[in-house]
Amino acid sequence: MSFYWIKTHSLIKKLFSRYVWDFPNTENKVYLTFDDGPTPEITEWVLEQLERHNAKATFFCIGKNIEAYPSLFEKLINKKHTVGNHTFNHLNGWETTTDDYTANVSLCENSIEKYKNEISNSDSKIFRPPYGKIKPTQARNLKSQGYQIIMWDVLSADFDQTITEERCLKNVVSNIKPGSIIVFHDSAKAFKNLKYALPKVLDYVDKNGFKCEVIE
């Protein structure tokens, strides 16, 4: 199993302060995010869960999935959620040249703009690096193009097929606080854990007075 942090340490946030790790606030706002979609059936299921709780979320989409399922991508926007860039091919920045990485992000942005222009008034540009792995040169290039680089405060680890569904749930509810950016994945690999944890996280959010908002 790969090593990862469930709760991002304050030292990491300080060392990499050019990235957005959370949005501290006094209004109990939290930020659910979903990576790697859109994925047929799974993304639709996520939308249904969010709607039941009047919750909004941010979806960091892979460009090739946008191209494969444009109507599902458009549904995210029609439902008033926010979409962000997650590269066209889910690239690992540490293993990719800066030029190739930047070009791949641009490909994804082209797909986002192609399908959202007619139905969205948002001009925000938000980006999450796959695996959280991005080189400083890549980050500088993207920031110079106006992107906010959105990381996370709480990782559900739903993608980790070696953990239990209960562990996935605990990863979130034990660490969530006002301003937290929480990562889930609307992907086939994550769905077993996601299907168990997300409804219970949304229940927890409601019972504890949190409000799920979009990242803009």
Helices and strands as residue ranges (DSSP letters): H 10-15, E 29-35, H 42-52, E 57-61, H 63-68, H 70-78, E 82-85, G 93-95, H 98-116, E 126-127, G 130-132, H 136-144, E 148-149, E 154-155, H 165-173, E 181-185, H 191-207, E 211-212
